[in-house]
Amino acid sequence: YDKLGNYEKAISNYKKAIDITYTYQKPHYKLAVDLIRLKKFGEAEKHADFLLSIVPGDASYLWLKGLVCLDMKRWNKALFFFRKALWLDHSNWKFYFYTGTAMNHLKEYDRAFWFFRRADELVPGNPVVQLSLALCRYSGGHEKDAAGYAARFIDAVGMSSVSEFLKSSPVRFYHIPFGFERIYPMIK
C-alpha cells in the first residue's frame, strides 16, 4: 500500500502487525514514516520514541526522530537527533541533508551549506541537494553562488519540470521555505 500511496491502508496493516508482535521494530518504523507523510506527527513521535527505547543507538531511528522534530518545527531538537545519527553513520547523505535543513531553519546558513555540500559529495547532482544548496546560499546572502546551484538544479530536472518535481519529490520540501519565484531570479 505504501508504493501505491495508500498510506491509510498501510497504517492500518502496520497497526495490525504491531498488535500481533509489539516488539518487532519494522512495523513501528514503517508506521512512523507513513504517519509523518500524513502529518500525524504526535503519533509518529510515539513510535520513534518506542524504537529508540529498544535500540537507542540506531542511526535510522535517530534520523526518524529528527524528522518528527523537524516537522514539528523543533529545529534544535531535530538538529540534535540528526547530528547523533551522523556521528554513528558518516556515509548517509540524508543525515547530512537533514542536518543542513535544520541548520537552515536556525539561520545558520554557512554551517547548513557545509552539510548540504557534504550531501552533494555523497550523491553528486542530486536535484534535492542542488535546490537546497541554492536556497541556502540565497538565504545567506550569496546570490551569485546560489544562481550556480539553481542552474544545476534546473539542469537536473529540466526547466519545464521544476514545478512537478517540487510537488512529487519524496523529500518534503516544506522544510525549506521557497517557491519557484525564488529560483527563477537566481538564473536570469
N, C-alpha and C positions, 0 to 999 in steps of 0.2 A: 504493500500500500504506500510505503514511503516513495518508491520510484514513480508511482502514479500521481503523487501529490495529494493523496487522500490521507492527510495526517490524522484526522479524527478517528478513522477506522484503524490506522496503525496504532494510535494511542490506546484505543480500546483493546487491541490484541496484546500490546505490551503490558497493560494493566492485568489482563488475564494471566499472562506468563508470570508476572510478579506474584499474583495470588497463589500460583502453584509452587513456585520456588523463589521465595522472597530474597534470599541472599545471592542469587545468581546476578552478576553485575550487568551483563549485556542489555537486558530489557530496561534496566534503570537508565543506562546511558542513552539508549535509543529513544526512550520515552522523554528524557530531559531535552534532547535535541529537538524532537518534534514539538514539545511544549514551548520551547523558545521560538520555533517557527510560527507558532500560533499566538505568540506574545503572552503566554501564561507563565510569566517569569517567577512568580512566587512558588508555584507548584514545581517548576523546573529546578528551582533552587533547592527544594527539599530533596529531590533525587540526587542532585550534585553533592549535597552535604552528606547524604547517605553513602554515596560511593566513596567520598573522601574519608568517611568514618571507617570504612572497610580497608581501603588502601590509600592511606594519607599521602604517600609519595608517588602516586601515579600521575605522570605529566599530562595525560589526556584528561583526567578528571580535574586536575588543577585548571587546565585550559577551559574546560566546560564551566567550572565555577566562575572563572574570569569572564566568560561570555555572558553569563547570567548577570553578573555585576555590571558589565558594560551596558547591557540592555536596560538595566535599572538605573543607569546614569550614576553609578557609584564608581567614578573613574579611578580614584586612588585604590580602592579595594580590587578593582579589575586589574590594575597595574600590578598589585601585589601578587595575584594569582598567576598572571602571565609571566612575570619575572621568575617565580618559583618553577613554573613549567619549563622555562628556558634554561634554568640552572640544571635541570635534570636531562634536558634534550636540546642540544645546540643545533640539531640538523633539521628541525621542523620549521619551514618557512612561515606557517600560520602563527606560530608562537611569536616570531619577530614581528609579523604584520600586526597582530593584535596588541602587542606591547606598544608599537608605534601609534596605533589607533588610540589607545588610552592616553598616551602622552600628548597626542594631538589635541584631545579634548581638554587636557590640562594646560594647553597653550605652551607646551614645552616643545616648540617646533624643531629646534635644532636636534634635540635628543630623539624626537619622533623620526626625523629624517634619517638619522643613523640606522634606526631599526628597520625602516622601510627599505633603505639601501641594502641592508643585510638580507632582507627577504628577497630583494631583486637579485642578489648574487646567487641565492639558492634556487630561484625559479626565474631565470632571465626572460624578460619580455612579457611576463605575466601582466595582462591588462589591468587586473585588480591592483597590483602593486604599482604599475605605472601611473594609474589615476591617483592613487594615494600619495605617491611622490609629488605629483603635480600640485595637488591640493595642499599638501603640507608646505611645500615651498611657497606657494601663492599666499597661504595664510601667514607665513613667516616673513612676508615682505620681499621675497626673492622672485619677482615676476618673470625675469628673463630665464632663470633656471627652471621655473615652473613651466614656461612655454615649451621647453625642450621635452620635458616629461609628458606634457599634454599631447605633443605631437607624436611621441612614441606610443602613447595610449591609443590615439586615433589611428595610427598606422596598424596597430594590433587588431583593432575591432572594425575599422572602416568607418569613415565619416557618416555614412547613411545608417550604420548600425549602432551608433553611440546610445541613442535613446533606448533601443531594445535591449542592449547589453545591460544598461543600468537597471532596467526593470527585471531582467531574467537571471542576473548573476546569482550564483549560490551564496556569495558573500553579501551580507546585508549592508548595503552602503548607507543606510540611515545613520550609521555610526559617525560618519564624517559629513557634516552639513555642506551640501553643494548642490548644484544643478548644472544643466548644460550651459546655462547663461554664464557660469563661472569658468567653463572650459573654453568656450569659443573665443573670448577676448585674448586668451593666452597664445593662440596660434595665428592670430591675424598678422 
